[in-house]
């Protein structure tokens, strides 16, 4: 068979064929890209099976310093412990007086034993934590501390952690009782009765972990509670606490519902401070301040100095007054 030689292609034809080939390759690549979808925008290291990149976690807000333990013996020897940001310098203050400074460890824990015993009397402890970057944070809660006169024995030492804004429940860190009032026979206690000016009350105490409790106010059941792992129990009273005398009772129950221990406490809720008049007296309630008392008595909070001057034997610092104090409200002139 005789083959005819191929005819030599003209140059324009060759260029046209090359153009068609380039266009076909481009269309093919475009189809591959479309088929891959968004993967074309992912770095090769990620499409090879590595985990996708994630945004870094949001920075955590540093926690305010707090009290966990305050223990004072009748001589004023004190141990104070709490938490703060790791590495923070914690300053413990008695009013504006520095009691001592200590560094929080890597777990955020700190312990301070002041060099000098605390003198007898009432005081307000607070904290300032200076972080490694220089930022300073104040404690959200303070400790109201009452140290008895020397020789009075352990009874009378009180350490109560209270919210700095006057809102929320308090917590007893050291009880002034060695027995009797508010205490049952087997570790059941009534420690704190918190209430605001409207009569909203919270009751708390101690009991063995897991203990089942019924809480009564004036012999009416208010609710039940179970002691937690720290041996603490708490109940928000569902009804408003009216001014006057009240009796609180807490019963511990066994698995069959039988009462095995009981703690009782009688107390008086003073009248609210609304509508105060000059020439009378007032019992300080939780959340009170000299500014509020002056505003309700004289119409202006700026006249708090009148109350301070009339009661300065009881007030070391106008910013520090305590529930249960009785103040005379003198006439404005």
Secondary structure, 3 states (H helix, E strand, C coil): CCCCCCCCCCHHHHHHHHHHHHHHHHHHHHHHHHHHHHHHHCCHHHHCCCCCCCCCCCCCCCCCCEEEEEEECCCCCEEEEEECCCCCEEEEEECCEEEEEEECCCCCEEEECCCCCCCCEEEEEEEEEECCCCCEEECCEEEEEEECCCCCCCCCCEEEEEECCCCCCCEEEECCCCCCCCECCCCCEEEEEEECCCCCEEEEEECCCCCEEEEEECCEEEEEEECCCCCEEEEECCCCCCCEEEEEEEEEECCCCCEEEEEEEEEEECCCCCCCCCCEEEECCCCCCHHHHHHHHHCCHHHHHHHHHHCCCCCCECCECCCCCEEEECCCC
